Amino acid sequence: MITRIREVRKAKRMTLEDVARACTPPTTPQTIGRLETGMRTVSVGWLNRIADALGVTASDLVEHQASEKLEVLALIGSEGATAPKKSQIVIPPHPAAGQVALLVTSGVADYRAGDEIWCDRLAPEDFGRALNRDVLVPRPAGRFVFGRLLAREEGKLHLLPLGSGTRQVVVNDPPYLAIPTRLVRSLN
């Protein structure tokens, strides 16, 4: 079986050590290197462990005709656009379990009409990770509020909806909130 472990790892900008630490249970960078180069046979178990560590599906790590990848043609930085020294790829995103999406219908704050906002759901015990970030919070009767999470105190979330002239909203004990993790924007 021909794998793309090295290509995907480099596309994710992770070192051998990063991947080894992210594996469950952790392993050594040398083991990941041997699996990448084919010096050690990649079992289905290893393929799944490495895929989880890289945040991709196991099929993303196997070379086949239907493999989805985008070739990187240029690197853009402060010096302008340059050709990559080595061949690089970008792995198209796949939704993770529990992710939800928001569609922007009219521009507000940093978001433009047509944007897709991919979000991870957070349980109440993880709300602290979302402080000072944009979040979607469910309200009673199927309503929502989308805004900046300003504070969390005793089960209450204090949000400032996006846009000018808005007033702070307090939501009591929401069952979850959704925090944006990826913005998909068409440049047409």
C-alpha positions, 0 to 999 in steps of 0.5 A: 500500500502506497501512503501519503503520510509524509505529504499530509503531515507536511501539508498540516505543517506538523513535525514527526515529533508533533504527530508522534505526540498527537497519536493515541497512545503517543509513539516516537518520531522515529516510528512515524518516520519509518511508517512514512518511508515504508521501512515499516509496514503500515497496518490499518491500526497505524493508519487510523492512529496517524489519521486521528493525529493529523486530523484527517481520514485514513483514506486521505493517507492512502494513495489512490485514484480518487485521492483529493489534493490540491497542488501548491503552486506558490508561497506568498509572503512578505517578499511576494510570491515564490515557487515552493522548493519542494512539491507540496499539497493542501488537503481539502477539509472534511467535516469532523463529527459534530461540526455545524455550519453557518451561512452568511446572508448579508455582510456583518463585521468581518463576514461577507455575504456568501461566507460559510463558517464551519463551527465546532460545538462546545459543551458547557464545561469547555465554554471558557475556550471561547472567551473573546471569540465569535460564537453561535449560542442557541436560545429558547424557541429555536432562536440563536444569537451570534456574537462575541463572547464577553464573559461567562458567570454562573451559567450565564453567557454575556454576548455582544452581537456583531454589527454597530449599535447592538446591545449586550445579550445574556443567555442563561445555561445554553446546552452548547455553543458553536465556535468558528474554526474555518471560514470558507469564502468564495473570491468570485 
